[in-house]
């Protein structure tokens, strides 16, 4: 059910995004930061689901809050003549990598356990055969 | 399905929608914008661009300086060339005046030699006169409009005519002379053995006239040398 919702949402979003007028290049930097922040939240959400401590409110607030906060920080950086967006990108992308690593390990563990089980099963079968 | 699950599903699909929309808008923007145009450049890029342009401007200014210097040099050489050519033209003009290729004017005297009943003017009389005039510093001479140049000749033609430069002349012979009038006149009119007195004694008619401005025409023939070449 949720997978369907995600697919439908993504397809609709792609369609809308293709047909919406482009924004000014000056603001595309802010948008890029927001996208990175949102993606970080998504991967964080997936990780927490796998870990079993997923909280929907935390996810929602992280998704929008991080995006908006990163935009504000970037804007502040422009005003202060400091490249704060670099810090935001480092933090978000770093976290994305950590989360991706966690997700990867989870599935590798799952797969290797499955393989082990099958091996044990096979061994048992051969014993009974013998 | 529980009510909470439905809300979660709808919210997640909405989030996906927003995220993909934004991502695609961003893709489109980046695709469509030409980064090389000035409006889309970042500040540091613009700065480097400006400094590049400044450097270029300095270089071009130096080039301009050197080019201007070159132009100045060329101008100077042109000027000197002009001066040289002017000098040459002046010299040529002077040489032409001396040779008799130009009309010349200046102060001098006019002598009129006329045949009388008793005596005719001979070519010898004219030759003597020319010699005397040259000795007195005549610069340009003509007889009845025939300019006397370096290879001019005055000969008798059968006792009737006098040939000057191949032209037949008859009396009266008007001899125009440009030079210092005082010297010319005094040279010709010495007492007793002077040219005029001698001729008058012989019964020939010679009249001398001083003029402030005499015009003498150019030599009309060719001044060519066929056989004589410059020696090496």
Boltz contact constraints between the chains, C-beta under 6 A:
constraints:
  - contact:
      token1: [A, 1]
      token2: [B, 9]
      max_distance: 6.0
  - contact:
      token1: [A, 2]
      token2: [B, 9]
      max_distance: 6.0
  - contact:
      token1: [A, 5]
      token2: [B, 9]
      max_distance: 6.0
  - contact:
      token1: [A, 5]
      token2: [B, 12]
      max_distance: 6.0
  - contact:
      token1: [A, 5]
      token2: [B, 13]
      max_distance: 6.0
  - contact:
      token1: [A, 6]
      token2: [B, 16]
      max_distance: 6.0
  - contact:
      token1: [A, 8]
      token2: [B, 13]
      max_distance: 6.0
  - contact:
      token1: [A, 9]
      token2: [B, 13]
      max_distance: 6.0
  - contact:
      token1: [A, 9]
      token2: [B, 16]
      max_distance: 6.0
  - contact:
      token1: [A, 9]
      token2: [B, 17]
      max_distance: 6.0
  - contact:
      token1: [A, 10]
      token2: [B, 16]
      max_distance: 6.0
  - contact:
      token1: [A, 10]
      token2: [B, 20]
      max_distance: 6.0
  - contact:
      token1: [A, 12]
      token2: [B, 17]
      max_distance: 6.0
  - contact:
      token1: [A, 13]
      token2: [B, 17]
      max_distance: 6.0
  - contact:
      token1: [A, 13]
      token2: [B, 20]
      max_distance: 6.0
  - contact:
      token1: [A, 13]
      token2: [B, 21]
      max_distance: 6.0
  - contact:
      token1: [A, 14]
      token2: [B, 20]
      max_distance: 6.0
  - contact:
      token1: [A, 14]
      token2: [B, 24]
      max_distance: 6.0
  - contact:
      token1: [A, 16]
      token2: [B, 21]
      max_distance: 6.0
  - contact:
      token1: [A, 17]
      token2: [B, 21]
      max_distance: 6.0
  - contact:
      token1: [A, 17]
      token2: [B, 24]
      max_distance: 6.0
  - contact:
      token1: [A, 17]
      token2: [B, 25]
      max_distance: 6.0
  - contact:
      token1: [A, 18]
      token2: [B, 24]
      max_distance: 6.0
  - contact:
      token1: [A, 20]
      token2: [B, 25]
      max_distance: 6.0
  - contact:
      token1: [A, 22]
      token2: [B, 28]
      max_distance: 6.0
  - contact:
      token1: [A, 22]
      token2: [B, 29]
      max_distance: 6.0
  - contact:
      token1: [A, 22]
      token2: [B, 32]
      max_distance: 6.0
  - contact:
      token1: [A, 23]
      token2: [B, 29]
      max_distance: 6.0
  - contact:
      token1: [A, 25]
      token2: [B, 33]
      max_distance: 6.0
  - contact:
      token1: [A, 25]
      token2: [B, 40]
      max_distance: 6.0
  - contact:
      token1: [A, 28]
      token2: [B, 29]
      max_distance: 6.0
  - contact:
      token1: [A, 31]
      token2: [B, 26]
      max_distance: 6.0
  - contact:
      token1: [A, 35]
      token2: [B, 22]
      max_distance: 6.0
  - contact:
      token1: [A, 35]
      token2: [B, 23]
      max_distance: 6.0
  - contact:
      token1: [A, 38]
      token2: [B, 19]
      max_distance: 6.0
  - contact:
      token1: [A, 56]
      token2: [B, 8]
      max_distance: 6.0
  - contact:
      token1: [A, 63]
      token2: [B, 15]
      max_distance: 6.0
